[in-house]
C-alpha cells in the first residue's frame, strides 16, 4: 500500500485541505487506495501556524480596512475583522480534527524517543537539524517528524512511504546521512 506522510508545510499552504490536490488525496484515502499519516507534532504545529498566520493576516486586513474607512469614504460602514479572526481561531482546531478523522487519516503519536537520542542527532548534525558555527541549532520538531516517518517505514516494511513536504531542504542533503 502507498502510505503518505504529510508535513506541516502541506497544511500551511492549504489549512483546510480544500485545494484540488488535497481533495484527491483525501478521496483516495477514503476509497482505501492510500493511507495518510499525520504526526501529532504536525497537528500541533499546524494549529499554532494557523493561529499566527490568521492573526498576522487579520492585522494586515484591519490596517487596510482602517485606511479605507478613514479615507475618502469616511465611516460609511464598519468592519469587525478582530471578531472574525477570534471566531476562526476558536473553530479551526475542531475543524482540522474533523477533516482528519472524517477522512480516515491515521494520527501518529509523538515518537517514543529519548531526549538523549534527539540531542545526539543534533550534535551529529543529522538532518533535519541545521546547526553550525554561524547559526544556532534548529530542527527539534522537524527531527520528531522525521523520526515518525522512519517509524512508519519500520512498521510497514512492504509498503511504499512518501513524505510530502514543501520544505525539502530540512530533510534532504546528500552530504549527510539521516
Secondary structure, DSSP 8 states (H G I E B T S, - for coil): -EEEEE-HHHHHT-TT--SHHHHHHHHHHHTTSEEEEEEHHHHHHHHHHHHHHHHHHHHHHHHHHHHHHTTTTTTSS---HHHHHHHHHHHHHHHHHHHHHHTT-EEE------HHHHHHHHHTT-TT---BTTB----HHHHHHHHHHHHHHHH-TTSEEEEE-S-GGGT--TTS--
